[in-house]
Amino acid sequence: MTSAALAELQPDLYEFLRIPSVSSGEGNPEGLQAAAEWLCARIDAAGGTVALEQVGRSPLVVGELRASADPAAKPTVMIYGHYDVQGPGPRELWDSEPFEPTVRDGRLYARGASDDKGNFLPLLHVATRLARAGELPVNVRVVVEGEEEIGSTSVARWVLGDERGADCAIVFDSGMLDERTPALTLGTRGIVQGSVTVTVGERDLHSGVYGGAVLNAIHVLHGILAAVVPDAAGRVPEPLRAGIAPAAPEEVQTWAQLPGGAGAITEVGGRAVSPEVVEGTEFYRRTGADTSVDVNGIAGGDAENLRTIVPVRAVAQLSARVAPGQSGVKIQATIERLLRAAVPAGADVELDFTASEPALFDAREPAIRLARAALERACGAAPALVRTGGSLPILAALSERGIPTIVTGFALAADRIHAPNESFRLESLELGLRAGEELLRELASLPGS
């Protein structure tokens, strides 16, 4: 793969980036529809079949490119991406127009340049180029959604109900360990999130007259939350750790080669919850392979006007990251049970939680082993095996369907995803092109379904 391939990709990518396909906030339905149709045209021009499926707020692009020779005997590889982007935010904070691609110092600046148009399009570009040339070695199913920035619930439902499935999937929607080292994400955490609302009477009361004699909603809320929040060392209660799948030796070996936890925490301005977090591989275990609980915000009383009251109502937003191997639904039930058991007499508590599931892919899967070799050839360095603490609903759905999934990508922290001046290295585009071709050719050795 040479810079000629990049020159061929760039005009298409610039067209794609100019489409304001914003899903967050009020969204841009016209831009979302235009981006979906733009993708359909690329698949159709390569001789594929494609349709738009209206499964949610934005159309889902579902296409197929058949293997160039003996497709019935070839494996089927699903490639996933998302065409929706975040809104640009304050225009005055951009050095160039967010929907007018601009190259400066080896970087392409535009909203979606990294997340996920510039990350995903090289993979689709390689598949369509090989199809046009009669060299596509596998059957490719293309699934591109327009709701990733607002939750991806529709595509997850679609994957679970899709009868055809695939022999494996590729997701270019993540980042590299550093500028030279690719990463393969084997696991993502699920999430339980919601609110805890405490009411202890009819109205706020005077603390001088009633303090010490009536329930204080904030005190009650703190007592209830204590049943689920971590201890001083950052460890959550054992009932919330039920079912955690231990990391495979291949993963732990990779974690030992990653930058230490101390640097990872200090570079973002954080402070370690306890010394053990920065020892050995503990940081990576806690942030990708263990359960965590965080109180995301509390509201109640009057901290601004200094009114000396006993608050009648208090609300907390709570989230728990669910480790691979666990059930989000079961952890939600456990959280609710622990919270309700801590409610004192006389207090009313309302819980409003939802759950999504974690995902875990086995490093020993043939598709994952082939991907490790392909990425090393494409990037010149062996990929690190990592987990991410975030949640991606489609991965949970693919994991539930038993579809081994290669989760990788070429984003870096400097890309400023979701922020003004989002960008993507031109070198990352080239890496995506090389990796896409290496992966599709390598995966041809998988047995077809």
C-alpha positions as CSV (number, residue, x, y, z in Angstrom):
1,M,0.0,0.0,0.0
2,T,1.5,3.4,-1.0
3,S,0.5,7.0,-0.8
4,A,-1.3,6.5,-4.1
5,A,-4.0,4.6,-2.2
6,L,-4.3,7.5,0.2
7,A,-4.7,9.9,-2.7
8,E,-7.5,7.8,-4.0
9,L,-9.2,7.7,-0.7
10,Q,-9.0,11.4,0.2
11,P,-11.6,12.9,-2.3
12,D,-14.2,10.4,-1.1
13,L,-13.4,11.0,2.6
14,Y,-13.6,14.8,2.1
15,E,-17.1,14.4,0.5
16,F,-18.2,12.2,3.4
17,L,-16.8,14.7,6.0
18,R,-18.7,17.6,4.4
19,I,-22.0,16.0,5.2
20,P,-23.2,17.4,8.6
21,S,-24.6,14.0,9.8
22,V,-25.1,15.1,13.5
23,S,-27.2,12.8,15.6
24,S,-26.6,14.4,19.1
25,G,-28.6,17.2,20.5
26,E,-31.4,18.3,18.1
27,G,-29.6,16.3,15.3
28,N,-29.6,16.9,11.6
29,P,-32.0,14.4,9.9
30,E,-31.2,15.7,6.4
31,G,-27.5,15.2,7.0
32,L,-28.0,11.8,8.5
33,Q,-30.1,10.7,5.5
34,A,-27.5,12.1,3.1
35,A,-24.6,10.3,4.8
36,A,-26.5,7.0,4.7
37,E,-27.3,7.5,1.0
38,W,-23.7,8.4,0.3
39,L,-22.5,5.1,1.7
40,C,-25.1,3.2,-0.3
41,A,-23.9,4.8,-3.5
42,R,-20.3,3.6,-2.7
43,I,-21.4,0.0,-2.1
44,D,-23.6,0.0,-5.2
45,A,-20.8,1.3,-7.4
46,A,-18.6,-1.6,-6.3
47,G,-21.2,-4.1,-7.5
48,G,-22.7,-4.8,-4.1
49,T,-26.2,-4.9,-2.9
50,V,-27.4,-2.4,-0.3
51,A,-30.5,-1.2,1.5
52,L,-31.5,1.3,4.1
53,E,-33.3,-0.2,7.1
54,Q,-35.3,2.2,9.3
55,V,-34.8,0.5,12.6
56,G,-34.4,3.6,14.7
57,R,-34.2,7.4,14.4
58,S,-31.6,7.2,11.6
59,P,-31.4,4.7,8.7
60,L,-29.1,1.6,9.1
61,V,-27.0,0.9,6.0
62,V,-26.9,-2.8,5.3
63,G,-24.9,-3.9,2.3
64,E,-23.1,-6.9,0.9
65,L,-20.1,-7.4,-1.3
66,R,-19.7,-10.9,-2.5
67,A,-16.3,-12.6,-2.6
68,S,-14.8,-12.4,-6.1
69,A,-14.3,-16.2,-6.5
70,D,-16.4,-19.0,-5.1
71,P,-18.4,-16.9,-2.5
72,A,-20.3,-19.9,-1.2
73,A,-17.1,-21.4,0.2
74,K,-15.7,-18.1,1.6
75,P,-16.2,-16.7,5.1
76,T,-18.4,-13.8,5.7
77,V,-16.8,-10.8,7.5
78,M,-19.1,-8.0,8.9
79,I,-17.6,-4.5,8.9
80,Y,-19.2,-2.0,11.2
81,G,-18.9,1.8,11.5
82,H,-21.0,4.8,12.2
83,Y,-21.7,7.7,10.0
84,D,-23.2,10.0,12.7
85,V,-21.0,12.6,14.4
86,Q,-21.2,14.9,17.4
87,G,-22.3,18.5,16.8
88,P,-19.4,21.0,16.2
89,G,-19.9,22.9,19.4
90,P,-18.8,26.6,19.4
91,R,-17.7,27.5,15.9
92,E,-15.3,30.2,17.2
93,L,-13.2,27.5,18.9
94,W,-12.4,25.8,15.5
95,D,-9.4,27.0,13.5
96,S,-11.2,26.0,10.3
97,E,-14.8,25.1,9.4
98,P,-15.8,21.9,11.1
99,F,-17.5,20.5,8.0
100,E,-14.9,21.7,5.5
101,P,-12.0,19.2,5.6
102,T,-8.6,21.0,6.0
103,V,-5.1,19.5,6.1
104,R,-2.5,21.1,8.3
105,D,0.8,19.7,9.3
106,G,0.0,16.1,8.3
107,R,-3.4,16.2,10.0
108,L,-6.9,16.3,8.5
109,Y,-9.2,18.6,10.5
110,A,-13.0,18.1,10.4
111,R,-15.8,16.9,12.6
112,G,-15.8,13.1,12.2
113,A,-12.3,13.0,10.9
114,S,-11.4,10.6,13.7
115,D,-14.7,9.5,15.1
116,D,-15.7,7.6,13.0
117,K,-15.7,8.6,9.4
118,G,-11.9,8.8,9.0
119,N,-11.4,5.7,11.1
120,F,-14.0,3.5,9.3
121,L,-13.9,4.7,5.7
122,P,-10.5,3.2,4.8
123,L,-11.9,-0.3,5.7
124,L,-14.9,0.2,3.4
125,H,-12.7,1.8,0.7
126,V,-10.4,-1.3,0.7
127,A,-13.4,-3.7,0.4
128,T,-15.0,-1.8,-2.5
129,R,-11.7,-1.4,-4.3
130,L,-11.0,-5.1,-4.0
131,A,-14.5,-5.9,-5.2
132,R,-14.2,-3.6,-8.2
133,A,-10.8,-5.2,-9.1
134,G,-12.2,-8.8,-8.8
135,E,-9.9,-9.5,-5.8
136,L,-12.2,-9.5,-2.8
137,P,-11.1,-12.6,-0.8
138,V,-14.1,-12.8,1.5
139,N,-17.8,-12.0,1.6
140,V,-18.2,-8.6,3.3
141,R,-21.4,-7.5,5.1
142,V,-21.4,-3.8,5.6
143,V,-23.3,-2.4,8.6
144,V,-23.1,1.3,9.3
145,E,-25.4,3.1,11.7
146,G,-26.4,6.6,12.4
147,E,-27.0,6.5,16.2
148,E,-23.7,5.6,17.8
149,E,-23.4,9.1,19.3
150,I,-26.8,8.7,21.0
151,G,-26.5,5.1,22.3
152,S,-26.5,2.5,19.5
153,T,-29.6,0.7,20.9
154,S,-31.2,0.2,17.5
155,V,-28.2,-1.5,15.8
156,A,-27.7,-3.7,18.9
157,R,-31.3,-4.9,18.5
158,W,-30.8,-5.4,14.8
159,V,-27.7,-7.6,15.4
160,L,-29.5,-9.7,17.9
161,G,-32.4,-10.3,15.4
162,D,-30.3,-10.7,12.3
163,E,-30.6,-14.3,11.1
164,R,-27.6,-14.3,8.7
165,G,-24.9,-13.3,11.1
166,A,-21.2,-13.5,10.1
167,D,-18.1,-15.6,10.7
168,C,-16.4,-12.6,12.3
169,A,-16.7,-8.9,12.5
170,I,-14.3,-5.9,12.2
171,V,-14.9,-2.7,14.0
172,F,-12.6,0.3,13.2
173,D,-13.8,2.6,16.0
174,S,-11.1,2.8,18.6
175,G,-7.5,3.9,18.9
176,M,-3.9,2.9,19.0
177,L,-1.8,2.4,22.1
178,D,0.6,5.1,20.8
179,E,1.6,6.4,17.4
180,R,3.4,3.2,16.4
181,T,1.5,0.5,18.3
182,P,-1.9,-0.8,17.3
183,A,-4.3,-2.2,19.8
184,L,-6.9,-5.0,19.8
185,T,-9.8,-4.4,22.2
186,L,-10.9,-7.7,23.6
187,G,-13.4,-6.5,26.1
188,T,-15.7,-3.6,26.9
189,R,-17.7,-3.1,30.1
190,G,-21.4,-2.8,30.3
191,I,-23.1,-0.1,32.3
192,V,-25.9,0.2,34.9
193,Q,-26.9,3.8,35.3
194,G,-29.7,5.8,36.8
195,S,-31.0,7.9,39.6
196,V,-31.7,7.5,43.3
197,T,-34.3,10.0,44.7
198,V,-34.9,10.3,48.4
199,T,-37.9,12.1,49.9
200,V,-38.4,12.4,53.7
201,G,-41.4,14.7,54.1
202,E,-43.5,17.4,52.6
203,R,-41.1,20.5,52.6
204,D,-37.8,21.8,53.7
205,L,-37.6,22.6,57.4
206,H,-35.7,25.0,59.6
207,S,-32.6,23.3,60.9
208,G,-32.6,25.3,64.2
209,V,-36.1,24.2,65.0
210,Y,-36.1,20.6,63.6
211,G,-32.5,19.6,63.1
212,G,-31.7,16.3,64.8
213,A,-35.4,15.5,65.2
214,V,-36.4,14.9,61.5
215,L,-34.8,13.0,58.6
216,N,-32.5,14.9,56.4
217,A,-32.7,13.8,52.8
218,I,-29.1,14.3,52.0
219,H,-28.0,12.4,55.1
220,V,-30.3,9.5,54.1
221,L,-29.0,9.6,50.5
222,H,-25.4,9.4,51.7
223,G,-26.3,6.4,53.9
224,I,-28.0,4.6,51.1
225,L,-25.2,5.2,48.6
226,A,-22.7,3.8,51.1
227,A,-24.1,0.4,50.5
228,V,-22.7,0.3,46.9
229,V,-19.9,2.9,46.6
230,P,-16.2,1.7,46.7
231,D,-14.2,1.5,49.9
232,A,-11.2,3.7,50.6
233,A,-9.0,1.5,48.3
234,G,-11.5,1.8,45.5
235,R,-12.9,-1.7,45.8
236,V,-16.7,-2.2,45.3
237,P,-18.7,-4.5,47.6
238,E,-18.2,-8.2,46.7
239,P,-21.9,-8.8,45.6
240,L,-21.2,-6.4,42.8
241,R,-18.2,-8.4,41.6
242,A,-20.1,-11.6,41.0
243,G,-19.4,-13.3,37.7
244,I,-16.3,-11.4,36.7
245,A,-14.3,-13.3,34.0
246,P,-10.6,-13.3,34.8
247,A,-8.3,-11.9,32.2
248,A,-6.6,-14.4,30.0
249,P,-2.8,-14.8,30.4
250,E,-2.2,-13.3,27.0
251,E,-4.0,-10.2,28.1
252,V,-2.1,-9.8,31.4
253,Q,1.2,-10.3,29.5
254,T,0.3,-7.4,27.3
255,W,-0.8,-5.2,30.2
256,A,2.6,-5.7,31.7
257,Q,4.1,-4.0,28.7
258,L,1.8,-1.0,28.7
259,P,2.7,2.4,30.4
260,G,2.2,2.3,34.1
261,G,-1.0,3.4,35.8
262,A,0.7,6.3,37.5
263,G,1.4,8.1,34.2
264,A,-2.0,7.2,32.8
265,I,-3.7,8.9,35.8
266,T,-1.5,12.0,36.2
267,E,-1.6,12.8,32.5
268,V,-5.3,13.5,32.7
269,G,-5.0,15.4,36.0
270,G,-6.4,12.6,38.3
271,R,-5.2,11.3,41.6
272,A,-4.9,7.5,42.3
273,V,-7.5,6.3,44.8
274,S,-4.9,4.1,46.5
275,P,-1.2,3.2,46.0
276,E,-2.1,-0.3,44.8
277,V,-3.9,1.1,41.7
278,V,-0.5,2.1,40.2
279,E,1.3,-1.1,41.0
280,G,1.9,-3.6,38.2
281,T,-1.1,-4.2,36.0
282,E,-3.7,-3.2,38.6
283,F,-4.7,0.0,36.7
284,Y,-5.6,-2.0,33.6
285,R,-7.5,-4.7,35.6
286,R,-9.6,-2.1,37.4
287,T,-10.4,0.0,34.3
288,G,-11.2,-2.8,31.9
289,A,-11.7,-6.1,33.7
290,D,-13.3,-5.2,37.1
291,T,-16.5,-3.6,38.3
292,S,-16.5,0.1,39.3
293,V,-19.2,2.3,40.8
294,D,-19.3,6.1,40.7
295,V,-21.6,8.7,42.0
296,N,-21.8,11.0,39.0
297,G,-23.7,13.9,40.8
298,I,-25.8,14.9,43.7
299,A,-28.5,17.5,44.0
300,G,-30.3,18.6,47.1
301,G,-30.7,21.4,49.7
302,D,-29.2,24.8,49.1
303,A,-25.4,25.1,48.9
304,E,-25.5,28.5,47.2
305,N,-27.7,30.7,49.3
306,L,-26.6,29.2,52.6
307,R,-30.2,28.6,53.8
308,T,-30.0,26.7,57.1
309,I,-32.5,24.0,56.2
310,V,-33.1,20.3,56.6
311,P,-33.6,19.3,53.0
312,V,-36.7,17.2,52.2
313,R,-35.5,15.8,48.8
314,A,-32.1,14.7,47.4
315,V,-31.1,13.1,44.1
316,A,-28.0,11.2,43.0
317,Q,-27.0,10.0,39.6
318,L,-25.2,6.7,39.9
319,S,-23.3,4.5,37.4
320,A,-21.7,1.1,37.6
321,R,-19.4,-0.3,34.9
322,V,-20.1,-4.0,34.6
323,A,-17.1,-6.2,33.9
324,P,-16.9,-8.8,31.1
325,G,-18.4,-12.1,32.4
326,Q,-21.0,-10.3,34.4
327,S,-24.7,-9.7,33.6
328,G,-25.8,-6.1,33.5
329,V,-29.3,-7.0,34.4
330,K,-28.2,-9.0,37.4
331,I,-25.9,-6.3,38.6
332,Q,-28.7,-3.8,38.3
333,A,-30.9,-6.0,40.5
334,T,-28.1,-6.4,43.0
335,I,-27.5,-2.6,43.2
336,E,-31.2,-2.0,43.7
337,R,-31.4,-4.6,46.4
338,L,-28.5,-3.2,48.3
339,L,-29.8,0.4,48.0
340,R,-33.3,-0.6,49.2
341,A,-31.9,-2.6,52.1
342,A,-30.2,0.6,53.4
343,V,-33.3,2.8,53.4
344,P,-34.2,3.9,56.9
345,A,-37.8,3.9,58.2
346,G,-39.7,7.0,57.2
347,A,-37.8,7.7,54.0
348,D,-39.2,7.1,50.5
349,V,-36.7,6.1,47.8
350,E,-37.3,6.0,44.0
351,L,-34.9,4.1,41.8
352,D,-34.7,4.5,38.1
353,F,-32.0,2.4,36.4
354,T,-31.2,0.9,33.1
355,A,-28.6,-1.7,32.1
356,S,-26.5,-2.6,29.1
357,E,-24.2,-5.7,28.8
358,P,-20.4,-6.1,28.7
359,A,-18.6,-7.8,25.8
360,L,-15.6,-10.2,25.8
361,F,-13.8,-11.8,22.9
362,D,-11.4,-14.7,23.4
363,A,-7.8,-14.0,22.3
364,R,-7.5,-17.6,21.3
365,E,-10.3,-17.3,18.6
366,P,-8.9,-18.0,15.2
367,A,-10.2,-14.7,13.9
368,I,-8.4,-12.8,16.7
369,R,-5.1,-14.7,16.1
370,L,-5.3,-13.9,12.4
371,A,-6.0,-10.3,13.2
372,R,-3.0,-10.0,15.4
373,A,-0.7,-11.2,12.6
374,A,-2.4,-8.9,10.0
375,L,-2.1,-5.8,12.2
376,E,1.5,-6.5,12.9
377,R,2.3,-6.6,9.2
378,A,0.2,-3.5,8.5
379,C,1.7,-1.4,11.4
380,G,5.1,-2.9,11.9
381,A,4.4,-3.6,15.5
382,A,2.5,-6.3,17.3
383,P,-0.9,-5.1,18.6
384,A,-1.4,-4.7,22.4
385,L,-4.4,-6.7,23.7
386,V,-6.4,-4.3,25.8
387,R,-9.8,-3.8,27.3
388,T,-11.7,-0.5,27.5
389,G,-13.7,0.7,30.4
390,G,-16.4,2.2,28.2
391,S,-19.5,0.6,26.8
392,L,-20.4,-0.1,23.1
393,P,-23.8,-1.8,22.8
394,I,-23.1,-3.4,19.4
395,L,-20.1,-5.3,20.8
396,A,-22.3,-6.8,23.5
397,A,-24.8,-7.9,20.8
398,L,-22.0,-9.4,18.7
399,S,-20.6,-11.2,21.7
400,E,-24.0,-12.6,22.6
401,R,-24.4,-13.8,19.0
402,G,-21.0,-15.6,19.3
403,I,-19.5,-13.5,16.5
404,P,-15.7,-13.0,17.2
405,T,-15.0,-9.3,16.7
406,I,-11.8,-7.5,15.8
407,V,-12.0,-4.2,17.5
408,T,-9.3,-1.8,16.5
409,G,-8.7,1.6,15.0
410,F,-6.1,4.3,14.5
411,A,-7.3,7.2,16.7
412,L,-5.0,8.9,19.2
413,A,-5.6,11.1,22.2
414,A,-4.3,14.1,20.2
415,D,-7.2,13.7,17.7
416,R,-9.5,15.7,20.1
417,I,-12.6,13.5,19.5
418,H,-15.9,15.3,20.2
419,A,-13.9,18.6,20.8
420,P,-13.3,21.6,18.6
421,N,-10.5,21.0,16.0
422,E,-11.1,17.2,15.8
423,S,-8.5,15.7,13.5
424,F,-6.9,12.5,12.2
425,R,-3.4,11.9,11.0
426,L,-2.9,11.3,7.3
427,E,-0.6,8.5,8.5
428,S,-3.5,7.0,10.4
429,L,-5.5,6.9,7.2
430,E,-2.7,5.0,5.5
431,L,-2.5,2.6,8.5
432,G,-6.2,2.0,8.1
433,L,-5.9,1.2,4.4
434,R,-3.0,-1.2,5.0
435,A,-4.7,-2.9,8.0
436,G,-8.0,-3.2,6.2
437,E,-6.4,-5.0,3.2
438,E,-4.3,-7.2,5.4
439,L,-7.2,-8.2,7.6
440,L,-9.5,-9.1,4.7
441,R,-6.9,-11.1,3.0
442,E,-5.8,-12.9,6.2
443,L,-9.4,-13.7,7.3
444,A,-10.0,-15.5,4.0
445,S,-8.4,-18.5,5.7
446,L,-11.3,-18.8,8.1
447,P,-13.7,-21.6,7.2
448,G,-17.0,-20.3,5.6
449,S,-20.3,-20.8,7.4
